[in-house]
Amino acid sequence: MIPLAIKKPSTWSLIRPYWASDERWSARGLLLLIVAMNLAIVYINVRLNSWSAEFYDALQGKDTAHFVPLLMTFTGLALGYIVLAVYSLYFKQMLGFRWRRWLTGDYLRSWLRGNAFYRIERDRLADNPDQRIADDLQALATATLALSLDLMSTVVTLVSFVFILWSLAGPLVMHFAGGTFTLPGYMVLAAAAYAVVGSLAMQALGRPLVAVNYRQQQVEADFRFGLVRVRENAEPIALYDGARTEEAHAAGLFDQIRRNWDMVMRYTKRLTLVSSVYAQIAVVLPLALAAPKYFAGAFSFGVLMQVGRAFGTVSDAMSWFISSYATLAEWRATVNRLREFRGLLDTGLAPAPSASPTAAIVREALPGGTAGDAVLQTKGLVLGLPDCAPLLQVPDLRIDGGQRWIFTGPSGSGKSTLLRALAGLWDFGSGSIRTRSGLRVLFVSQRSYLPLGRLREVLAYPDTAERHSAAACTEALQAVGLGTFAGALDEDAPWTQRLSPGEQQRLAFARVLLQRPELLVLDEATSSLDTGAEADLYALVLDRLPGLTLVSIAHRASLEVFHDHALALGKAAVPSASSASPPLLSPAF
C-alpha cells in the first residue's frame, strides 16, 4: 500500500475553525452569555459563604430577630442560583449542539469531497469514520465546552475564595524551641498542598486511561458496524444458514469490548479509590486545621463553618484536575481520534512519494468538441496494485463520441480496476487518462447502490427526486420492466432487501433513462439477468439515447452484438502500446 504523508493537526486547530466561521458572532455572543451566568453563580456562592457565618452565629446565639431575614436572604440567593444554573445548562447545550452541527457539516464535506470516503475504505486508512463523525464530533463539542467553562468557573471561584480563606483563617502562630514562628495563610497553603498530592496520585494511577478509552471507542464502533452488516445482509446470511457463524463473529467482537472494559474498570477503580479517599479527608481536614483557633476563641462558630466551607471550595477548585480526570481522559482519547482523522482528510489523500517516481496516473482534460470527437483517451497506461506491483498494461485507447466498446477478459485480469481508473478512483499505476471536459458520465456497477428513502429518491440517485417528475419516473420503471412498482414511488422501504438482484439491475437502467448520460460505463451491469432481458435493456438504452458513447465490461459473448469495438484484457497476453488497434465488430445499430 502506498503510504500517506499524514501530519496530525494540533488540538487547537480542531477547536478554532468554528469560532472563526461565519457563525462566530452568534457563537461568541452565546458563549459570553454563558460566561456571565457562570460568573453570577460564583458571586452567589461567595455571598452564600458570608451568609453561612451570619446564619450559624444566629443559631448559636438564638438570635430570632435575624434568623427569619437570613432565611429570606437565602431564599433569594437560592432562587437566583437555580435560575442561573438551569439556563446556563440550557444555553450551554444549545451552543454545544450548534458547534456539533457545524463540525458535522465540515467533516462530512471533507469526507465525501473528491471520494475521500472511498480512498479511506479502499486503503483502510482509518477505522470507523462514521463513528468519528457521529460520536467523536459530539464529544468534542460538548466535552470541550463543558470542560472549558468549568475550568473558567473554577479559576474564578479559586481566586475569590482564596482571599476569603486567607483573611478569615489568618496566620498560624507556632511556638517551638523557645521561638515563635508565623505561617501566613496556612489554610490556603494546606489546601494547595493537599490538591497537589491528590493530583500527582491521580496522574500516576490514571495515565493509561487515555489509551484504554481510545481503544474502547474503537472496539465499540467495530461491534456496532458488525451488527449493521448483519442487518444489511440479512437475506444472504439466512440463505447460507450463517446465523451461528455471525453469532460467533459478533461474540468475538464483543469479547474485545469485554477485555478492554476490564482494563477500563481496573483503572476506574484506582481513580475512584483515590478520589474517594481525597474527598473524605477533605471533609474533616479544614475543621481539624481551624479547630485550635476556634477552641482558643479566635473566631465564632459561624466563622468556623465559614472557614470550613471556604477551605472546601478552595480545595475543590484546586482539585479540578482530580475531579475531572476521567472526563479529561475520555476527551483526550476523542481528540486523538479526531486529530488522526482530520489529518487524514487534510492531506487530500494524496499518496506520499513512493519508491517509483513514475507510479502516478496523470489525469488531463480533453477540450470540448462536437459529436464524433474523442471523449476518452489513454496513453501508456499501466495499472498497478497498492504495493506498486504492476497489474495490467492497457493499450493506448481513443474512444470517440458515439462509439460502443466492450472490454472482456478472464476474472482477475483487471477489467474492474480499469473501470475504477477511468472513473478516477484508482491512482496506482502510470500513464495518462484524458476525458472530455464537461462530459456527462454515468458509471453503473454490477451491484447498484440503493440509498435509504422513497423509491422515487432511490430511482433518481444521485440526482434529487425533485429533478425528475413522477411521470418520468413512472415511464422509466415501466420501460425497464418494473411497472409493478410505479405506484410505490413515494413509499419508503428497505429497497435493497425488497428488490431482487435482477430488479436492482433493471432499476439501474431506469436511472440511465432518467439521467441521459453522454458516456455510459457498464460493469457487469446485467449479470443477474437472463440473456433475453439483457438484450432488451441494451436495445432500450441505445434506442432512447442516440449518440450515446457506451463502454461495457462483460463476460458474455452475447453482448458483443451491441458494440462496434472490442478490447480483450488478460494477464497472459496483454496488448502492448504498439499493438494494432482493437478489433472492430459489426455494429448492431
TIFIZA-31314 format. One line per 8 residues: number of its first residue (from 0); their letters; for each residue x negated, y negated, z of C-alpha. Coordinates in nm, 2 decimals. Layout:
N
NUM) a) X Y Z; ...
END
This chain:
589
0) miplaikk) 0.00 0.00 0.00; -0.13 -0.35 -0.09; -0.17 -0.54 0.24; -0.01 -0.88 0.31; -0.21 -1.17 0.44; 0.02 -1.25 0.73; -0.05 -1.53 0.98; 0.18 -1.53 1.28
8) pstwslir) 0.31 -1.88 1.35; 0.30 -2.04 1.69; 0.59 -2.02 1.93; 0.64 -2.39 1.89; 0.68 -2.35 1.51; 0.97 -2.12 1.58; 1.14 -2.37 1.81; 1.06 -2.71 1.64
16) pywasder) 1.24 -2.68 1.30; 1.60 -2.71 1.44; 1.51 -3.02 1.64; 1.37 -3.18 1.33; 1.65 -3.07 1.09; 1.95 -3.26 0.96; 2.13 -3.16 1.28; 1.86 -3.32 1.50
24) wsarglll) 2.06 -3.62 1.62; 2.36 -3.43 1.74; 2.14 -3.16 1.89; 1.93 -3.41 2.07; 2.23 -3.60 2.19; 2.39 -3.29 2.33; 2.06 -3.20 2.50; 2.03 -3.54 2.66
32) livamnla) 2.39 -3.50 2.80; 2.30 -3.16 2.95; 1.98 -3.30 3.10; 2.17 -3.59 3.25; 2.42 -3.34 3.41; 2.13 -3.13 3.54; 1.97 -3.44 3.70; 2.30 -3.53 3.86
40) ivyinvrl) 2.32 -3.18 4.00; 1.97 -3.23 4.15; 2.08 -3.56 4.30; 2.38 -3.38 4.46; 2.15 -3.12 4.61; 1.94 -3.39 4.76; 2.25 -3.56 4.91; 2.36 -3.22 5.05
48) nswsaefy) 2.03 -3.17 5.21; 2.06 -3.50 5.41; 2.43 -3.43 5.47; 2.33 -3.10 5.64; 2.12 -3.27 5.91; 2.42 -3.50 6.00; 2.66 -3.22 5.99; 2.47 -2.98 6.22
56) dalqgkdt) 2.39 -3.27 6.46; 2.76 -3.35 6.47; 2.83 -2.98 6.55; 2.56 -2.97 6.82; 2.68 -3.29 6.98; 3.05 -3.20 6.94; 3.10 -3.53 6.76; 3.46 -3.50 6.63
64) ahfvpllm) 3.46 -3.86 6.51; 3.20 -3.79 6.24; 3.30 -3.43 6.18; 3.60 -3.50 5.95; 3.43 -3.77 5.74; 3.14 -3.54 5.69; 3.38 -3.27 5.57; 3.53 -3.52 5.32
72) tftglalg) 3.18 -3.62 5.20; 3.10 -3.25 5.15; 3.43 -3.20 4.96; 3.34 -3.49 4.72; 2.99 -3.36 4.66; 3.11 -3.01 4.61; 3.37 -3.11 4.36; 3.12 -3.31 4.17
80) yivlavys) 2.88 -3.02 4.17; 3.14 -2.78 4.04; 3.25 -3.01 3.76; 2.89 -3.07 3.65; 2.79 -2.71 3.68; 3.09 -2.59 3.47; 3.05 -2.85 3.19; 2.67 -2.82 3.19
88) lyfkqmlg) 2.70 -2.45 3.12; 2.98 -2.52 2.86; 2.77 -2.77 2.66; 2.46 -2.55 2.70; 2.64 -2.26 2.54; 2.77 -2.49 2.27; 2.41 -2.62 2.19; 2.27 -2.26 2.21
96) frwrrwlt) 2.53 -2.14 1.95; 2.47 -2.43 1.72; 2.09 -2.36 1.73; 2.15 -1.99 1.67; 2.38 -2.08 1.37; 2.12 -2.30 1.22; 1.84 -2.04 1.28; 2.06 -1.76 1.13
104) gdylrswl) 2.12 -1.96 0.81; 1.75 -2.05 0.78; 1.63 -1.69 0.83; 1.90 -1.54 0.60; 1.79 -1.78 0.32; 1.42 -1.68 0.37; 1.51 -1.31 0.40; 1.73 -1.30 0.09
112) rgnafyri) 1.55 -1.55 -0.13; 1.33 -1.40 -0.40; 1.44 -1.05 -0.30; 1.22 -1.07 0.01; 1.45 -0.82 0.18; 1.38 -0.57 -0.09; 1.00 -0.60 -0.06; 1.02 -0.56 0.32
120) erdrladn) 1.22 -0.24 0.29; 1.02 -0.10 0.00; 0.69 -0.16 0.16; 0.81 -0.10 0.52; 0.66 -0.44 0.63; 0.89 -0.49 0.93; 1.13 -0.27 1.13; 1.49 -0.36 1.16
128) pdqriadd) 1.51 -0.71 1.00; 1.89 -0.70 1.07; 1.83 -0.67 1.44; 1.58 -0.96 1.44; 1.83 -1.19 1.27; 2.14 -1.08 1.46; 1.99 -1.03 1.81; 1.65 -1.19 1.84
136) lqalatat) 1.76 -1.52 1.70; 2.04 -1.53 1.95; 1.80 -1.46 2.23; 1.55 -1.72 2.10; 1.81 -1.99 2.11; 1.99 -1.91 2.43; 1.69 -1.80 2.64; 1.47 -2.08 2.52
144) lalsldlm) 1.74 -2.34 2.61; 1.81 -2.18 2.94; 1.45 -2.14 3.05; 1.36 -2.49 2.94; 1.64 -2.66 3.11; 1.60 -2.45 3.42; 1.23 -2.54 3.43; 1.30 -2.91 3.39
152) stvvtlvs) 1.56 -2.90 3.68; 1.32 -2.70 3.89; 1.04 -2.96 3.84; 1.27 -3.25 3.93; 1.40 -3.06 4.23; 1.05 -2.98 4.34; 0.93 -3.34 4.32; 1.24 -3.46 4.51
160) fvfilwsl) 1.23 -3.21 4.79; 0.85 -3.22 4.83; 0.88 -3.58 4.95; 1.17 -3.49 5.18; 0.99 -3.19 5.33; 0.67 -3.39 5.37; 0.83 -3.67 5.55; 1.07 -3.45 5.77
168) agplvmhf) 0.82 -3.19 5.88; 0.53 -3.43 5.93; 0.18 -3.32 6.01; 0.08 -3.02 6.21; -0.15 -3.11 6.51; -0.36 -2.83 6.64; -0.59 -2.82 6.94; -0.88 -2.59 6.90
176) aggtftlp) -1.22 -2.56 7.09; -1.17 -2.89 7.26; -1.09 -3.07 6.93; -0.78 -3.19 6.76; -0.71 -3.10 6.40; -0.43 -3.26 6.19; -0.29 -3.09 5.88; -0.06 -3.33 5.69
184) gymvlaaa) 0.24 -3.19 5.50; 0.17 -2.85 5.64; 0.52 -2.72 5.54; 0.46 -2.82 5.18; 0.12 -2.66 5.17; 0.27 -2.34 5.33; 0.54 -2.33 5.06; 0.28 -2.38 4.78
192) ayavvgsl) 0.05 -2.11 4.92; 0.34 -1.87 4.96; 0.45 -1.93 4.60; 0.10 -1.88 4.46; 0.06 -1.54 4.64; 0.40 -1.42 4.52; 0.33 -1.54 4.16; 0.00 -1.36 4.15
200) amqalgrp) 0.16 -1.04 4.28; 0.44 -1.06 4.02; 0.20 -1.12 3.73; -0.02 -0.83 3.84; 0.26 -0.58 3.86; 0.48 -0.70 3.58; 0.24 -0.79 3.30; 0.31 -0.47 3.09
208) lvavnyrq) 0.68 -0.55 3.09; 0.65 -0.78 2.78; 0.52 -0.49 2.56; 0.77 -0.25 2.71; 1.06 -0.49 2.63; 0.93 -0.53 2.28; 0.94 -0.16 2.23; 1.28 -0.13 2.39
216) qqveadfr) 1.43 -0.37 2.14; 1.27 -0.17 1.86; 1.40 0.17 1.97; 1.74 0.04 2.04; 1.76 -0.10 1.69; 1.63 0.23 1.54; 1.91 0.42 1.72; 2.18 0.18 1.61
224) fglvrvre) 2.05 0.20 1.25; 2.06 0.58 1.26; 2.43 0.58 1.37; 2.52 0.33 1.09; 2.36 0.56 0.84; 2.58 0.85 0.96; 2.89 0.63 0.92; 2.79 0.51 0.57
232) naepialy) 2.72 0.86 0.45; 3.00 1.05 0.63; 3.12 1.24 0.33; 2.79 1.39 0.20; 2.69 1.48 0.56; 3.02 1.65 0.61; 2.99 1.84 0.28; 2.64 1.95 0.38
240) dgarteea) 2.78 2.05 0.72; 2.50 1.85 0.86; 2.66 1.73 1.18; 2.43 1.94 1.40; 2.12 1.81 1.22; 2.25 1.45 1.26; 2.32 1.51 1.62; 1.97 1.64 1.68
248) haaglfdq) 1.82 1.34 1.49; 2.03 1.09 1.69; 1.93 1.27 2.01; 1.57 1.23 1.91; 1.61 0.86 1.85; 1.79 0.82 2.19; 1.52 1.02 2.36; 1.28 0.74 2.25
256) irrnwdmv) 1.51 0.50 2.42; 1.51 0.71 2.74; 1.13 0.74 2.75; 1.09 0.37 2.71; 1.37 0.29 2.95; 1.19 0.50 3.21; 0.90 0.25 3.18; 1.14 -0.04 3.20
264) mrytkrlt) 1.29 0.10 3.52; 0.94 0.16 3.67; 0.82 -0.19 3.61; 1.15 -0.35 3.71; 1.14 -0.15 4.03; 0.80 -0.31 4.11; 0.92 -0.65 4.03; 1.23 -0.61 4.24
272) lvssvyaq) 1.02 -0.49 4.53; 0.80 -0.80 4.51; 1.09 -1.04 4.46; 1.30 -0.89 4.74; 1.01 -0.90 4.99; 0.94 -1.25 4.89; 1.30 -1.36 4.93; 1.34 -1.20 5.27
280) iavvlpla) 1.03 -1.35 5.41; 1.13 -1.69 5.28; 1.45 -1.68 5.49; 1.26 -1.69 5.83; 0.93 -1.84 5.73; 1.04 -2.21 5.73; 1.22 -2.17 6.07; 0.91 -1.99 6.21
288) laapkyfa) 0.68 -2.27 6.10; 0.91 -2.55 6.22; 1.03 -2.39 6.54; 0.73 -2.51 6.76; 0.81 -2.87 6.68; 1.18 -2.81 6.74; 1.11 -2.65 7.08; 0.88 -2.94 7.16
296) gafsfgvl) 1.17 -3.18 7.09; 1.01 -3.34 6.79; 1.34 -3.32 6.60; 1.70 -3.22 6.64; 1.88 -2.90 6.54; 2.02 -3.08 6.24; 1.68 -3.18 6.12; 1.55 -2.83 6.18
304) mqvgrafg) 1.82 -2.70 5.95; 1.74 -2.98 5.70; 1.37 -2.88 5.71; 1.46 -2.51 5.66; 1.68 -2.60 5.36; 1.42 -2.83 5.21; 1.15 -2.57 5.26; 1.37 -2.31 5.09
312) tvsdamsw) 1.44 -2.54 4.80; 1.07 -2.63 4.76; 0.97 -2.26 4.78; 1.23 -2.16 4.53; 1.12 -2.43 4.29; 0.75 -2.33 4.33; 0.86 -1.97 4.28; 1.03 -2.03 3.94
320) fissyatl) 0.78 -1.81 3.77; 0.87 -1.52 4.01; 1.24 -1.55 3.98; 1.23 -1.59 3.60; 0.96 -1.33 3.53; 1.19 -1.06 3.39; 1.37 -1.32 3.17; 1.03 -1.45 3.06
328) aewratvn) 0.91 -1.10 2.97; 1.22 -1.04 2.75; 1.19 -1.38 2.59; 0.82 -1.33 2.51; 0.90 -0.99 2.35; 1.17 -1.16 2.14; 0.93 -1.44 2.04; 0.66 -1.19 1.94
336) rlrefrgl) 0.90 -1.00 1.71; 1.02 -1.33 1.55; 0.67 -1.46 1.51; 0.58 -1.14 1.32; 0.90 -1.17 1.11; 0.86 -1.54 1.04; 0.50 -1.50 0.95; 0.60 -1.22 0.70
344) ldtglapa) 0.87 -1.44 0.54; 0.64 -1.75 0.53; 0.38 -1.56 0.33; 0.63 -1.54 0.04; 0.55 -1.17 0.05; 0.25 -1.23 -0.18; 0.00 -0.94 -0.18; -0.33 -1.01 -0.03
352) psasptaa) -0.64 -0.99 -0.26; -0.70 -0.62 -0.34; -1.00 -0.43 -0.44; -0.90 -0.47 -0.81; -0.86 -0.84 -0.90; -0.67 -0.74 -1.22; -0.40 -0.55 -1.02; -0.12 -0.80 -1.07
360) ivrealpg) 0.16 -0.82 -1.32; 0.19 -1.16 -1.48; 0.54 -1.29 -1.55; 0.60 -1.56 -1.81; 0.90 -1.72 -1.97; 0.98 -1.70 -2.34; 1.12 -2.01 -2.49; 1.49 -2.00 -2.56
368) gtagdavl) 1.58 -1.91 -2.91; 1.85 -1.80 -3.14; 2.01 -1.46 -3.19; 1.75 -1.21 -3.31; 1.45 -1.38 -3.14; 1.26 -1.18 -2.87; 1.43 -1.17 -2.53; 1.17 -0.95 -2.36
376) qtkglvlg) 0.81 -0.87 -2.44; 0.54 -0.67 -2.26; 0.16 -0.68 -2.32; -0.10 -0.45 -2.17; 0.15 -0.34 -1.91; 0.02 -0.07 -1.67; 0.24 0.02 -1.38; 0.06 0.12 -1.06
384) lpdcapll) 0.15 0.26 -0.72; 0.12 0.06 -0.39; -0.22 0.22 -0.33; -0.34 0.08 -0.67; -0.34 0.42 -0.83; -0.21 0.40 -1.20; 0.13 0.54 -1.27; 0.23 0.46 -1.63
392) qvpdlrid) 0.08 0.28 -1.93; 0.36 0.11 -2.12; 0.31 0.04 -2.49; 0.35 -0.32 -2.60; 0.72 -0.39 -2.64; 0.92 -0.65 -2.82; 1.29 -0.64 -2.76; 1.48 -0.88 -2.99
400) ggqrwift) 1.83 -1.01 -2.93; 2.10 -0.76 -3.03; 1.87 -0.45 -3.03; 1.96 -0.14 -2.83; 1.68 0.06 -2.67; 1.68 0.39 -2.49; 1.39 0.49 -2.26; 1.36 0.86 -2.20
408) gpsgsgks) 1.12 1.09 -2.02; 1.09 1.36 -1.75; 1.17 1.28 -1.39; 0.88 1.11 -1.22; 0.74 0.97 -1.54; 0.80 0.61 -1.42; 1.12 0.51 -1.60; 1.29 0.36 -1.30
416) tllralag) 0.96 0.19 -1.20; 0.95 0.03 -1.54; 1.30 -0.09 -1.48; 1.20 -0.24 -1.14; 0.91 -0.41 -1.31; 1.13 -0.57 -1.58; 1.37 -0.69 -1.30; 1.08 -0.85 -1.11
424) lwdfgsgs) 1.10 -0.60 -0.82; 0.77 -0.42 -0.89; 0.44 -0.61 -0.86; 0.19 -0.33 -0.86; 0.00 -0.30 -1.18; -0.14 -0.52 -1.45; -0.05 -0.68 -1.78; 0.23 -0.92 -1.86
432) irtrsglr) 0.61 -0.93 -1.89; 0.78 -1.22 -2.07; 1.15 -1.28 -2.06; 1.36 -1.55 -2.24; 1.44 -1.85 -2.02; 1.80 -1.87 -1.91; 1.89 -1.52 -2.02; 2.19 -1.38 -1.85
440) vlfvsqrs) 2.07 -1.03 -1.74; 2.26 -0.76 -1.56; 2.09 -0.45 -1.42; 2.32 -0.15 -1.34; 2.16 0.13 -1.14; 2.27 0.49 -1.10; 2.44 0.41 -0.77; 2.60 0.07 -0.78
448) ylplgrlr) 2.62 -0.14 -0.47; 2.98 -0.19 -0.34; 2.99 -0.47 -0.08; 3.24 -0.48 0.20; 3.56 -0.67 0.13; 3.86 -0.67 -0.10; 3.84 -0.47 -0.43; 3.85 -0.80 -0.62
456) evlaypdt) 3.53 -0.91 -0.44; 3.37 -0.57 -0.50; 3.45 -0.59 -0.87; 3.33 -0.95 -0.91; 3.00 -0.89 -0.73; 2.75 -1.07 -0.74; 2.99 -1.34 -0.85; 3.25 -1.47 -0.61
464) aerhsaaa) 3.61 -1.34 -0.65; 3.73 -1.68 -0.74; 3.53 -1.69 -1.07; 3.75 -1.42 -1.22; 4.12 -1.43 -1.24; 4.34 -1.15 -1.12; 4.45 -1.08 -1.48; 4.09 -1.05 -1.60
472) ctealqav) 4.01 -0.81 -1.31; 4.31 -0.60 -1.38; 4.24 -0.58 -1.75; 3.87 -0.48 -1.68; 3.99 -0.20 -1.45; 4.24 -0.07 -1.70; 3.98 -0.08 -1.98; 3.73 0.15 -1.79
480) glgtfaga) 4.00 0.39 -1.67; 4.06 0.26 -1.32; 4.41 0.12 -1.39; 4.55 0.31 -1.08; 4.35 0.06 -0.86; 4.48 -0.25 -1.04; 4.74 -0.31 -0.76; 4.48 -0.29 -0.49
488) ldedapwt) 4.28 -0.59 -0.59; 4.35 -0.77 -0.25; 4.31 -0.45 -0.04; 4.02 -0.44 0.20; 3.89 -0.09 0.23; 3.56 0.11 0.25; 3.53 0.14 -0.12; 3.20 0.33 -0.11
496) qrlspgeq) 3.39 0.62 0.06; 3.72 0.57 -0.12; 3.58 0.58 -0.48; 3.41 0.89 -0.62; 3.06 0.86 -0.77; 3.22 0.87 -1.12; 3.47 0.60 -1.03; 3.20 0.38 -0.88
504) qrlafarv) 3.01 0.40 -1.21; 3.33 0.31 -1.40; 3.37 0.01 -1.17; 3.01 -0.09 -1.26; 3.11 -0.11 -1.63; 3.41 -0.32 -1.54; 3.17 -0.56 -1.38; 2.98 -0.57 -1.71
512) llqrpell) 3.30 -0.67 -1.89; 3.37 -0.95 -1.65; 3.02 -1.09 -1.64; 2.94 -1.06 -2.01; 2.56 -1.05 -1.99; 2.33 -1.11 -2.28; 2.09 -0.84 -2.17; 2.23 -0.53 -2.01
520) vldeatss) 1.99 -0.27 -1.85; 2.15 0.06 -1.75; 1.95 0.31 -1.53; 2.13 0.64 -1.55; 2.45 0.44 -1.51; 2.67 0.72 -1.64; 2.51 1.02 -1.48; 2.82 1.11 -1.27
528) ldtgaead) 3.05 1.11 -1.58; 3.11 1.37 -1.84; 2.98 1.30 -2.19; 3.32 1.20 -2.32; 3.38 0.94 -2.06; 3.02 0.82 -2.10; 3.06 0.78 -2.48; 3.39 0.59 -2.42
536) lyalvldr) 3.23 0.34 -2.18; 2.93 0.28 -2.41; 3.16 0.22 -2.71; 3.38 -0.01 -2.50; 3.08 -0.23 -2.39; 2.93 -0.25 -2.74; 3.27 -0.33 -2.89; 3.36 -0.60 -2.63
544) lpgltlvs) 3.02 -0.76 -2.62; 2.90 -0.81 -2.98; 2.54 -0.92 -3.00; 2.46 -0.76 -2.66; 2.09 -0.66 -2.61; 2.10 -0.31 -2.44; 1.83 -0.11 -2.26; 1.92 0.23 -2.13
552) iahrasle) 1.73 0.47 -1.92; 1.87 0.82 -1.96; 1.81 1.19 -1.98; 2.10 1.29 -2.21; 2.03 1.31 -2.58; 2.39 1.23 -2.64; 2.33 0.86 -2.57; 2.08 0.82 -2.85
560) vfhdhala) 2.36 0.75 -3.10; 2.44 0.43 -2.92; 2.08 0.29 -2.96; 1.86 0.19 -3.25; 1.52 0.21 -3.08; 1.38 0.48 -2.85; 1.07 0.50 -2.62; 0.96 0.82 -2.47
568) lgkaavps) 0.77 0.79 -2.14; 0.57 1.06 -1.98; 0.26 1.11 -1.78; 0.12 1.38 -2.01; 0.13 1.18 -2.33; 0.17 0.81 -2.28; 0.15 0.60 -2.59; -0.13 0.35 -2.59
576) assasppl) -0.11 -0.02 -2.66; -0.25 0.05 -3.01; 0.00 0.32 -3.09; 0.26 0.28 -3.37; 0.59 0.11 -3.28; 0.85 0.32 -3.11; 1.07 0.51 -3.35; 1.39 0.37 -3.49
584) lspaf) 1.72 0.55 -3.45; 2.02 0.53 -3.68; 2.24 0.27 -3.53; 2.59 0.38 -3.44; 2.74 0.04 -3.49
END
